[in-house]
């Protein structure tokens, strides 16, 4: 028997309405329940035993894109010109030597002393 083409109004076609969102909601609820049970402990163990995976996990939770709104969009042409002149003047000034930070490390990879030098 040949297959019938998909017809939008056919109630027998496709996934039942809401089935995907029910699955997603159930998964999120299960994850939440497990997190409340021992998520913080699991993170602590991961941090100690698999630090690279811990960092990947932490970075995966951050947004991939940042929306940065510029205040310059509200400035008029004259204000923008003045801002450009001020920035160029600041860039033209001689810069101080960058601040140097020196740290001594002990055996467990934690800094034990930090000294700022000019």
C-alpha positions, 0 to 999 in steps of 0.5 A: 500500500503506497504511503499517503502524502502529509496533509496538514489537516489530517489528525492522524499525521505527525506527532501529537500536539504538545508531546515534544514540550511534555518530554522537554518539561519532564527532562528539565524536571528530572534534571532539576530533581537530580541537581537538588539531590547532589548537583553541588557535590557532583560539581565539587568532585568534577572540579577536583577529578576532571578540572578541564571538564569542569571548565567546559561545563561552566563555560557551556552555561554562559551565553554565547552572544552578548548584547551590548548597547552603545550609548553613542547611538543617542549622541548627536554628531557634534558630541560624537566628534568631541568624543573622538577628539578626546579619545585620540588625545588620550591615545596620543599621550605617553602611556605609563609602564604596565603594572607587573604582577609577580606570583610565587606558586606552591606545590598545589598550584595555588598562588601563595604571594602576589606582589605588585610592581611598578 
